[in-house]
Amino acid sequence: MNILFVIDRIELKYFEFNDLVTNFWLIKEFLERGNSVFITTIDKLSLKSGIAFAAGFDSFVKNGNIFFDKEKEYRRRIEDFQLVMFRPDPPVDLDYINATYIFDFVDRNKTVILNDTKAIRDFNEKLHAVLFNDLMPENIVTSSKNDIIEFLKENNEIILKPLNKCFGSGVMYLKDGDKNTSVIINSVTNNGSNAVMVQKYLPSAVYGDKRVLIIGSEVYDYCVRKLPSNNDFKFNEHKDECIKKDILTSDEKEKFSALARELNNRGIYMAGLDVVDGKILEVNVTSPCYFIREINNAFNINFEKQIVDDIFKIVNTLQNEKYSLAV
């Protein structure tokens, strides 16, 4: 199979393919199974007379690492790939949105895109978590200072999250009575001009949040717990001491399996849920980290093999569905 990986620009610039990066494990596994993997970034996508192209590099495995020749960039038509793994990192800014538009010109009958770029464009990881409101902490989405203050008084402790940022950037904790309340709210909402996600703070978050991993309808039993770091109230540093082994409860698996099916219906097949006390804080769909190295070490498995198996199942299912419709 010919596979196109759309990765993050900074990842390509410094070629930080290492065992902390989900893309490293997936590309390596695809290559070791005899597939060809072409690497590109969103700034290397283009249209010519309505045909979508990607400029990039062939990759290969050598001595257990992934390589490509930066001097041998060339351009390929995207519809020549059977699978596109669309995994640039957020934020979903204008460049990101424009990249998804390029894929509007790719025939889905020829090329499977995971996650589908139309679905990503229509799904805000913080705001659209409210689709599963019964699985979330109490929340509001607003730019109103008065609404936030009222919500704060009702819940005593809250978390404020900008809708357009990532990796914990701009996320603030606020307790009722804090003398900086107005400053914090004005800062996060840009003086009332930007809507934010506001959630009731869950005290158990001090022990970290669980990353629940989804591929297709499969909700994996393997989990990690991401611990707060640098004296912060949230996980913000990917290092060994901040990531611990965890497992999925039977109740969580049942609830999140229904969620996974709904995501699949929306064209989202790869997701990572951030969970505290069985409550979803966020639904990561852009380039969710699967913490493959940590799960492999904790559970003594080769998690990348199962993930790639399940990706191929999705591709086969989608191709068969399209064939049936065509017939």
Steps between C-alpha positions, in 0.01 A plus 500: 500500500616853421453717808531876541582637846427869554707588807575819688740751348719521810518120504634500146729798551691338783414148392404415855394148418567324825325257727302776673325586173191302396581553132841334545342173614225500239728583206756244615235228529349583160846490340598174667186340356613588150289811441644817349469818708531849355543788747371853451381806695206735452710770334602249229142432386374656178235497226563500127191527279293354783734207565648469849874446538747452784872573480712297735736213559513123486582350840684181590606304805866444581636354824163547668470871413311688229686704242433707191723695263423872534674559167252278314169681536252437223127538438231230482128507430313432823247270334788263420506411871256243635528648850573846638589533868418865566689578821632858517487637853256771607428787537238484227590838357442643151792304349359182648150575369635578153678164501170323566351683202763342273362159593151603385640432153605143584261223392407301812422203276870483414661617824410441865589793727546448876372706661285636221599863449138611464422340836799665669401837356152460647615382843646724769675276753377700799163632386372186325571289804161641604348255251558259787387737770369222726859370519653839582540712813252786527596757238412810302641650181490878504692826464287672767683603816172506692414144390842377609481672839154352560630153402798551733275584795290189431800264477767668719789374285511512120728450202499743205622378160549705182332321208780568251812401697668170577742313728352673806585848372285767659313255725432661840379384840279737697354477852211709628632800691831521312603867483615446141161375380430792266853502361497128429158506333588805290828340398352164395201655318702786348282749685179323417559458127595129490282212617667251734417160646438528874483177702441417863835405650521135604715466816629159386682680218781553751580132436511555125270416209464171319564486125246263345592387148260430215554353154178449309247347737779347709551658842828359627540363851855639502522848652745742652445757771651841426614664820523873573853629459714801591278577801214563257141375529521327160722270294735709289824306459543169318754322717511162671428616854182675384347196325382193691328172409121492531209283391150553370209406726214292361263794552731736309539249216124470459441877504791586275417225247171679429695825467743333256214388277365854487845634410525239223166618362656847474809377312728494805670165556803599707444679829642542847279585795628686805307358794473569875262302723341350189423851369629622163695825508588510130474293180831513309451432128770695313819303574426311822806367679472126566792482747618185320841478664353534849223247436745253348722522808214492750306210348787312328331516158562640153211743497590642159422163341147494636441861399614436142289181486196704601582778252504243220164367621356851471645548152360164382159574650477843341617369163245217511220744591589723206515198267156386614356847440658514155352163405 
